[in-house]
Amino acid sequence: MRVHTPAVIDDDWAGLDAILDDARGAAGAYLATLRARPPAAIPPDVPAPALPEDGIGARAAIARFVRDYEPHLSASAGPRYLGFVTGGTTPAALAGDWLASAYDQNLVNDSDSIAGLAERHALAMLRDLFGLPGVFEGAFVTGGTQANLVGLAAARQWAYRRIAEPIDIAEHGLAGAPRVPVLGGAPHASVGKALAILGWGRAALERVGCLPGRQAVDPAALDARLAHHGAPAVIVANAGDVNTGDFDDLAALADIADRRGAWLHVDGAIGLPAACAPSHAHLLRGLDRADSVSGDAHKWLNVPYDAGFIFTRHLAAQQAVFTSTAAYFGAGDPLLHRTPENSRRFRALPALLSLLAYGRRGHRAMIERAIACAARLAASLPPAFELLAPVRLNIVCFALRGADEATTARVLRALHHDGVAFMTPTVLDRRPALRAAFSNWATDEHDVKLVVSALEAAARRAA
Ligand SMILES: *Cc1c(COP(=O)(O)O)cnc(C)c1O
């Protein structure tokens, strides 16, 4: 019996250039609208297409998507999308992302492709950018959540080797094991998620008080809590908290970790790029003494989703968890033994090209501009609003004076409806608030002016 490939794929392959041109055209058309398109698009309920019996081919499929869905995509890659911590994409990173799909390398194996080596080279450049010493071994993962998961998995392996009756958790699991606490001041929500996935449990996380008026942990309170628990323990520190961009005192926490026999994990998904700005690099003092450091290239480094990374100085503990041995994987030290995935895409390529394309100076300019935009918004907030925390980096946390949660939500809706800017709500010290995070390389002073006017109008309408 002869087996045919479907004719439509053969035809598509023969006409690949036209398909790629269509994709490039669609991408260019979308990107050209980034400044005008609403940052918060409210999607209509487009009916689900039925699975076609006979496919329509790539060009028609692209056209269908562009007709039915593309108009309702938000400008989340644009300069006035200030929600969450959302970077756009640099031109080089975008090209790298396309090429990663075209090359479609198998990262399971280091022996049949140079892709793994290229990934190591990208990681070495990131290490250099953030001032991490060479003892930190890295890996790319899907994002900051996964990076926290990997760092905490290594921490767990390390910690349970240090209890009175040591356990190899990767081998034997947590059943019946005593509790090892994880402590932090204002840990990101993804830390709880990581602990849930790891079987450690969300309840393992203990919140320690923050310094007055800060989102940074009180080191003395942390030290006292660790003294009470005894070793081992895990400290989860922030290099940039999500509400205000506040930093834990990493040097003080490294001292405490040394003294109390704790692992220091630094969540740097927001704040690692502060290392690029000489005015703010001091916020990362002590980072080089961490045991694990997680980061996100798809935030302030403006690499497209999904690109997080994890660095640890305990590769053996990390690999004890993530090693996946099978005769057919072969020998060596492929990256698959460092992360939850076995197979995965050539995820480092966008970051590699962007780091090469813009270098230390380019990244410095990108980071300094976002810091300046945040400072400018804080300084020019309309009088109806008040700042809830000093702007330490790129996040402005503020509130409508006297507003409750419902009014705050109305202001946000009005702002989003105007189509000028997107922000996310939060609660700071029980006060309903708004936060504007500046992470897109293209955001400039003119954008800040537009945002200020839009806030003024939104406050008037919601009052
Ligand atoms: C965004 C963020 C995360 C989670 O990263 P994802 O890329 O969304 O998975 C973790 N920690 C902090 C501080 C963050 O801002």
The ligand as an SDF file (V2000), in Angstrom:
LIG
                    3D

 15 15  0  0  0  0  0  0  0  0999 V2000
    6.0110   37.5340   36.6160 C   0  0  0  0  0  0  0  0  0  0  0  0
    6.6200   37.0810   37.8750 C   0  0  0  0  0  0  0  0  0  0  0  0
    6.7650   35.7260   38.1550 C   0  0  0  0  0  0  0  0  0  0  0  0
    6.1770   34.6590   37.2840 C   0  0  0  0  0  0  0  0  0  0  0  0
    6.6820   34.6920   35.9960 O   0  0  0  0  0  0  0  0  0  0  0  0
    5.8820   34.1460   34.7440 P   0  0  0  0  0  0  0  0  0  0  0  0
    6.8120   34.4510   33.6470 O   0  0  0  0  0  0  0  0  0  0  0  0
    4.5870   34.8970   34.6730 O   0  0  0  0  0  0  0  0  0  0  0  0
    5.6720   32.6940   34.9510 O   0  0  0  0  0  0  0  0  0  0  0  0
    7.4360   35.3790   39.3040 C   0  0  0  0  0  0  0  0  0  0  0  0
    7.9100   36.3100   40.1370 N   0  0  0  0  0  0  0  0  0  0  0  0
    7.7680   37.6230   39.9100 C   0  0  0  0  0  0  0  0  0  0  0  0
    8.3250   38.6010   40.8900 C   0  0  0  0  0  0  0  0  0  0  0  0
    7.1170   38.0540   38.7660 C   0  0  0  0  0  0  0  0  0  0  0  0
    6.9560   39.3650   38.5280 O   0  0  0  0  0  0  0  0  0  0  0  0
  1  2  1  0
  2  3  1  0
  2 14  2  0
  3  4  1  0
  3 10  2  0
  4  5  1  0
  5  6  1  0
  6  7  2  0
  6  8  1  0
  6  9  1  0
 10 11  1  0
 11 12  2  0
 12 13  1  0
 12 14  1  0
 14 15  1  0
M  END
$$$$
